[in-house]
Amino acid sequence: MKIGRLWLVIAAACVVPAVLDGGLTYVQGVLAGRPTSWQEVFWQANEWLILGALTPLVYWLARRFPLSGGYIRNCALRAAFLAAHEGRPLNQGHLVRAIQLEYREIGKLSTTSRLE
């Protein structure tokens, strides 16, 4: 299977739990006797759709920067702080910079070398 098709299958696989999660929200509303808006149903399903859209980025980062355990958490927090410090939404540049800083901190990257 070509890599492009693999990403499409992975992203499409997130649609199934999104539909199930949205359906569950609707059914819970009906059983509770309260009306459920489509915005609420979509909001519940949205997490899975975002996960499917971000899957290629996550795999790219994992292959390019092999990290494990708490280092991943540290990078995510550091990227969020970098974005907040700049007053901008979190983007790929923040993630790469956070990984550079984490690598430098754990001694995997010298201060003068380029991250590749």
N, C-alpha and C positions, 0 to 999 in steps of 0.2 A: 504494500500500500504506500503510495507516495505521501510525502510529509504534508503537503497541502490538504490532501483528503483526510489525513489523520487529524489535523486541527479542526477540520470541518466536522468530523465525527465526534470529537471530544466536545466541541462547542454545542453541537446538536444534542448530544447526550444530556446536557444540562436543561434542555427544554422539557424533557419528561418530568423530572422532579419539580420544575417550575409550575407546570400544569397541575401536577398532583398537589403541590403546596397551595396553589391558588384555589383549587377545588376543595381542599380541606378547610380553608378559611371560609369559603362560601357555605359549606355544609355545616360547619360549626355555628355560623350565624343563623342559619335556618333552624337548627336544633335548639338554639338558645332563644328563638322567637324574636330575633331582632333583624332588621333589614341589613344586608351587607352590600356596600357600594362596590362598584367595579374598581374604584381607586384603591380600596382596601385589599381587594383580591390581587390586583396588579402589584401593589406594594409588597405583599407577601411573596409573590412569584419573582419579583425583581431581583432578590438576592441571588437566585440561581442563574438568572440571565447575565448578571454582572460577572459571576464566577465563570460562566462559559466564555464571556468576552475577554476576561483577563487570563485565561488559561495559557494562551500562547506566550504572553509576557512572563508568566511565572516559570514556564518550562525554559524559556530563553535565559532568564536570570539564573535558574538552577544549573543549567549546563555551563554557562559562562563563569559563574562564581560558586564553586562547590563549598557550601557551608552546612553546618548541622546545628541542631539543638538551639541553645540560647543565642547563638550568633545571629540566627535568622531573626529572632525576636528583637535583638539589639539593633539590627539593620533597619527593621520596619519602624521601630520607635525613633531612631535617629533620622530616618527619612521624613517622618511626620514632623519632627522638630525643625528640620531644615526648611521644609515647606512653610511651616507656621512662622518661622523667623523671617522668611522672605515675604510672607503675607500672600502667598500664591497657592493654588491647588497642588496637591501632590502629583508629581509626574515622574517619568522614567529617569530624568536627570537627577532628581533627588535620591532615587533608589541607588543609582550607580555611585553617586557621591558618598552616600551612607555606607555602601559596601566598601568603597575605597578607604574610608576612615576606619571602619571595623577591621579590615585587613591590616591596615597600618598598626592599629592598636594591638592586634594579636601577633604581630611580627611576621605576617606573611607577605608584606609588601614594603619595599623601601620607600623612603620619602621622595626619592628622585625618579623612580621608575614609573613608567606609564602602565595603567591597568589594562590588561588585554586578556 
